[in-house]
Amino acid sequence: MELMGMDLAQERLSRDLVVLEAMAAEMDTYLCEEVLFWRMVQPGLPTLTLGGYLMRQHRLLALRSLLADEEAPRLETAVAQFNTALHEKVVRTEAKAHTELAARMRQWDEYLRDAEWRKTPLYLNYGTAVETRAMIAALVILMQTKPYQLQPENVGQVSRLDQTLQAMWISGAFVWPEGWQTAYPPAEYWWLYGRPR
């Protein structure tokens, strides 16, 4: 039987927590390497990037009330491990974040311009593809936090990409599990409430 509503939200958050813990454990090593997409030691997990970590951390912290009692301390431990990894690595973290931000913006731009999904009214895989936009948002938030600095051209590029999407946008239902909506208010995360046309 398919999980629905809050059950689906909790199930996916539990999976996010497993991924977050693994990413936090390897973050220190990752930040010292030149590679952008880091293959995790544990098989079956997505590649490690700052954006992938930050997207999950945002969601988990905003929705911690949905976690099981034994999961909350694991989240706190992972976040502490992440913060320790970033300590005294401002230059490395900022360089990695800018490199990933540029890569994610190219990826999102390619998706928005891809003629193939325009042929499908429901925009196949939008709910999955929009993770790229969520990672962009998470990276921008990090880079707007001291001691980091977001490059002004990145702000302009994100705005241009949003304008491209808004020109073909149809407002509608939240594209991720319903229980996650409190982590993504529609005024800020409008691109999760509907689909391109």
Secondary structure, DSSP 8 states (H G I E B T S, - for coil): ----HHHHHHHHHHHHHHHHHHHHHHHHHHHHSS-SSB--SSTTS--B-HHHHHHHHHHHHHTGGGS-TTHHHHHHHHHHHHHHHHTT-HHHHHHHHHHHHHHHHHHHHHHHH-HHHHTSTT-TTHHHHTHHHHHHHHHHHHHTSTT----HHHHHHHHHHHHHHHTTEEEEEESS-GGGGGGS-TTT-GGGEEEE-
